[in-house]
Structures are given as C-alpha cells and as structure tokens.
Amino acid sequence: MTNNETMMFKLGKDKENKARDILVAVYAALKEKGYNPINQIIGYILSGDPTYITNHNNARSTIRKLERDELLEELVKFYLEKNS
C-alpha cells in the first residue's frame, strides 16, 4: 500500500453500541456534577487527559474502556447521519 491510498476504518456494531452507551453515561455524570459535558468530553478526546472526566458514577474509568478514536468516530457518525 502506498501513502496515496485511502485506509478503511470500520467499527463493529457491538463497539458502536458500546461507544454510544459510554458517551451517554459519561455525559449524564458530567451534567449531574454541574460540568459542561460537551466541553469536558472534547477536552478529553483532544488531549487524552482523563481528568477532564469526573470520577462520579465511574465515568472516568468508563470512558477509558474505549480508545479516543472510537469515541470520535461515534460522534462524527451520529452528527453526519442526523445532518445529511
């Protein structure tokens, strides 16, 4: 494969559901603690720093069950499916 070829990345259906469930749970935990969930999740995805995510309801350990690229894929997929 040369650098000019497009690589395929595909998440299995189980991982899609898991990513969605994790994002929803983490969002709820952040909201319960009074944080802006969107800003905190973006901070985590961009930096990889788990301290952006609260420990409340085990959210920090829950979000670390998936790679950040898997979480990002779920977000992009959801956005594009709803807006195209």
ChimeraX commands (.cxc) that place a marker at each C-alpha (Angstrom):
marker #1 position 0.00,0.00,0.00 radius 0.5
marker #1 position 1.30,3.45,-0.87 radius 0.5
marker #1 position 0.65,6.67,1.03 radius 0.5
marker #1 position -1.82,7.73,-1.68 radius 0.5
marker #1 position -4.34,5.02,-0.86 radius 0.5
marker #1 position -7.25,5.59,1.49 radius 0.5
marker #1 position -7.30,3.35,4.54 radius 0.5
marker #1 position -10.58,1.86,5.75 radius 0.5
marker #1 position -11.56,2.05,9.40 radius 0.5
marker #1 position -14.65,0.16,10.49 radius 0.5
marker #1 position -16.08,-0.24,13.94 radius 0.5
marker #1 position -18.16,-3.35,14.63 radius 0.5
marker #1 position -21.83,-2.98,15.64 radius 0.5
marker #1 position -21.08,-4.04,19.23 radius 0.5
marker #1 position -18.39,-1.36,19.55 radius 0.5
marker #1 position -20.78,1.25,18.09 radius 0.5
marker #1 position -23.38,0.47,20.73 radius 0.5
marker #1 position -20.74,0.38,23.45 radius 0.5
marker #1 position -19.35,3.76,22.39 radius 0.5
marker #1 position -22.83,5.27,22.36 radius 0.5
marker #1 position -23.65,3.86,25.80 radius 0.5
marker #1 position -20.36,5.13,27.22 radius 0.5
marker #1 position -20.83,8.63,25.82 radius 0.5
marker #1 position -24.38,8.84,27.18 radius 0.5
marker #1 position -23.31,7.63,30.64 radius 0.5
marker #1 position -20.34,10.00,30.81 radius 0.5
marker #1 position -22.46,12.90,29.58 radius 0.5
marker #1 position -25.01,12.23,32.33 radius 0.5
marker #1 position -22.34,12.00,35.05 radius 0.5
marker #1 position -20.73,15.27,33.95 radius 0.5
marker #1 position -24.09,17.02,33.82 radius 0.5
marker #1 position -25.01,15.73,37.31 radius 0.5
marker #1 position -21.80,17.23,38.68 radius 0.5
marker #1 position -22.51,20.61,37.07 radius 0.5
marker #1 position -19.89,20.47,34.31 radius 0.5
marker #1 position -20.43,21.37,30.67 radius 0.5
marker #1 position -20.37,17.81,29.27 radius 0.5
marker #1 position -19.59,18.82,25.70 radius 0.5
marker #1 position -16.55,20.88,26.68 radius 0.5
marker #1 position -15.26,18.19,29.03 radius 0.5
marker #1 position -15.66,15.35,26.53 radius 0.5
marker #1 position -13.96,17.42,23.80 radius 0.5
marker #1 position -11.11,18.20,26.19 radius 0.5
marker #1 position -10.67,14.50,26.90 radius 0.5
marker #1 position -10.79,13.46,23.24 radius 0.5
marker #1 position -8.32,16.12,22.14 radius 0.5
marker #1 position -5.83,15.78,24.98 radius 0.5
marker #1 position -6.25,12.23,26.24 radius 0.5
marker #1 position -6.18,13.64,29.77 radius 0.5
marker #1 position -8.70,11.65,31.83 radius 0.5
marker #1 position -9.01,14.42,34.42 radius 0.5
marker #1 position -11.44,16.16,32.05 radius 0.5
marker #1 position -13.90,13.44,33.07 radius 0.5
marker #1 position -15.35,13.22,36.56 radius 0.5
marker #1 position -15.00,10.12,38.73 radius 0.5
marker #1 position -18.70,10.46,39.59 radius 0.5
marker #1 position -20.55,7.22,38.70 radius 0.5
marker #1 position -17.24,5.74,37.49 radius 0.5
marker #1 position -17.38,7.96,34.40 radius 0.5
marker #1 position -13.61,8.32,34.14 radius 0.5
marker #1 position -12.94,4.59,34.15 radius 0.5
marker #1 position -15.92,4.00,31.85 radius 0.5
marker #1 position -14.74,6.39,29.13 radius 0.5
marker #1 position -11.28,4.82,29.18 radius 0.5
marker #1 position -12.76,1.46,28.09 radius 0.5
marker #1 position -12.64,2.71,24.51 radius 0.5
marker #1 position -9.94,4.42,22.52 radius 0.5
marker #1 position -10.47,8.10,21.84 radius 0.5
marker #1 position -10.67,7.46,18.08 radius 0.5
marker #1 position -13.60,5.10,18.67 radius 0.5
marker #1 position -15.42,7.78,20.65 radius 0.5
marker #1 position -14.67,10.36,17.97 radius 0.5
marker #1 position -15.94,8.04,15.26 radius 0.5
marker #1 position -19.23,7.60,17.07 radius 0.5
marker #1 position -19.66,11.36,17.42 radius 0.5
marker #1 position -18.87,12.07,13.77 radius 0.5
marker #1 position -21.10,9.24,12.58 radius 0.5
marker #1 position -24.04,10.42,14.68 radius 0.5
marker #1 position -23.64,14.02,13.51 radius 0.5
marker #1 position -23.39,13.14,9.83 radius 0.5
marker #1 position -26.32,10.69,9.93 radius 0.5
marker #1 position -28.52,13.37,11.51 radius 0.5
marker #1 position -27.38,16.20,9.25 radius 0.5
marker #1 position -27.04,14.72,5.77 radius 0.5
marker link #1:1,2 radius 0.2
marker link #1:2,3 radius 0.2
marker link #1:3,4 radius 0.2
marker link #1:4,5 radius 0.2
marker link #1:5,6 radius 0.2
marker link #1:6,7 radius 0.2
marker link #1:7,8 radius 0.2
marker link #1:8,9 radius 0.2
marker link #1:9,10 radius 0.2
marker link #1:10,11 radius 0.2
marker link #1:11,12 radius 0.2
marker link #1:12,13 radius 0.2
marker link #1:13,14 radius 0.2
marker link #1:14,15 radius 0.2
marker link #1:15,16 radius 0.2
marker link #1:16,17 radius 0.2
marker link #1:17,18 radius 0.2
marker link #1:18,19 radius 0.2
marker link #1:19,20 radius 0.2
marker link #1:20,21 radius 0.2
marker link #1:21,22 radius 0.2
marker link #1:22,23 radius 0.2
marker link #1:23,24 radius 0.2
marker link #1:24,25 radius 0.2
marker link #1:25,26 radius 0.2
marker link #1:26,27 radius 0.2
marker link #1:27,28 radius 0.2
marker link #1:28,29 radius 0.2
marker link #1:29,30 radius 0.2
marker link #1:30,31 radius 0.2
marker link #1:31,32 radius 0.2
marker link #1:32,33 radius 0.2
marker link #1:33,34 radius 0.2
marker link #1:34,35 radius 0.2
marker link #1:35,36 radius 0.2
marker link #1:36,37 radius 0.2
marker link #1:37,38 radius 0.2
marker link #1:38,39 radius 0.2
marker link #1:39,40 radius 0.2
marker link #1:40,41 radius 0.2
marker link #1:41,42 radius 0.2
marker link #1:42,43 radius 0.2
marker link #1:43,44 radius 0.2
marker link #1:44,45 radius 0.2
marker link #1:45,46 radius 0.2
marker link #1:46,47 radius 0.2
marker link #1:47,48 radius 0.2
marker link #1:48,49 radius 0.2
marker link #1:49,50 radius 0.2
marker link #1:50,51 radius 0.2
marker link #1:51,52 radius 0.2
marker link #1:52,53 radius 0.2
marker link #1:53,54 radius 0.2
marker link #1:54,55 radius 0.2
marker link #1:55,56 radius 0.2
marker link #1:56,57 radius 0.2
marker link #1:57,58 radius 0.2
marker link #1:58,59 radius 0.2
marker link #1:59,60 radius 0.2
marker link #1:60,61 radius 0.2
marker link #1:61,62 radius 0.2
marker link #1:62,63 radius 0.2
marker link #1:63,64 radius 0.2
marker link #1:64,65 radius 0.2
marker link #1:65,66 radius 0.2
marker link #1:66,67 radius 0.2
marker link #1:67,68 radius 0.2
marker link #1:68,69 radius 0.2
marker link #1:69,70 radius 0.2
marker link #1:70,71 radius 0.2
marker link #1:71,72 radius 0.2
marker link #1:72,73 radius 0.2
marker link #1:73,74 radius 0.2
marker link #1:74,75 radius 0.2
marker link #1:75,76 radius 0.2
marker link #1:76,77 radius 0.2
marker link #1:77,78 radius 0.2
marker link #1:78,79 radius 0.2
marker link #1:79,80 radius 0.2
marker link #1:80,81 radius 0.2
marker link #1:81,82 radius 0.2
marker link #1:82,83 radius 0.2
marker link #1:83,84 radius 0.2
view
